[in-house]
Amino acid sequence: MQQHSAIRAEEAEKIPFLGDKEPLSSLAAEYQSGSAILLEKIKVLGEQYAAIRRTRGDGNCFFRSFMFSYLEHILESQDQSEVDPDSVLQGNDASISHDELILRSRDQSVSDYVVMFFRFVTSGEIRKRAEFFEPFILGLTNATVEHFASHQWNQWVKKATMCTSLPCQIALGVPIRLCTLTVVHVILVVLA
């Protein structure tokens, strides 16, 4: 088991935290020899979305995808209602460019801090709404809500589930749409 984890970690290192934008057709080409159901799912996604960005599949991909999608949305839409000017640090009037956002998202130290922040937010939201999340948590694990929440922030490579993506979304008030192609491979995080 440790050898499998080490191999998986080594393979993940070869993939950037955030990839370049690719046409959705590249995903279809990658799974061309896959099941007809999978190809049909990709076709349906193609009716709504033109491109994808891949993230490193190291257990933190949901949080990195969420971070980038949300910040990209704010940057592209210039939606001032999404940003409270009073909460922004004084003296930082300039917005970053899209290229700078991509570079920072690919920087491990920046990415790791953001992932840790989202894991803390998720843990706090699970605790805050323990009664609501209890059925989800008990359905997936044998852990209590408190145990699950207390381990969210330090389970660095633990794959995100509904029990982690939903609390993060609720806590931050950002509507998202998760599109899952397979259990293991592709999850698209799209702002709703």
Number of C-alpha atoms within 10 A of each C-alpha: 6 7 8 9 10 11 11 13 14 11 13 16 12 9 14 16 23 21 15 12 11 13 14 17 15 12 16 18 11 10 14 12 10 11 9 11 10 16 19 13 15 18 16 11 16 15 8 8 13 12 15 18 16 18 23 20 21 18 16 23 23 23 25 23 22 22 18 20 17 18 16 16 15 15 16 10 10 12 10 10 8 13 11 8 11 7 7 10 8 8 6 8 9 6 10 10 12 13 9 11 15 16 12 15 23 18 13 12 11 12 20 17 11 16 21 18 14 26 26 19 21 25 24 19 21 28 20 14 12 16 11 11 19 18 12 14 21 14 10 11 10 10 13 13 22 13 11 21 24 16 15 22 19 13 14 15 12 14 15 16 13 13 22 24 19 18 23 23 18 15 15 12 9 13 12 18 12 15 13 13 17 10 7 9 8 14 18 20 24 17 13 8
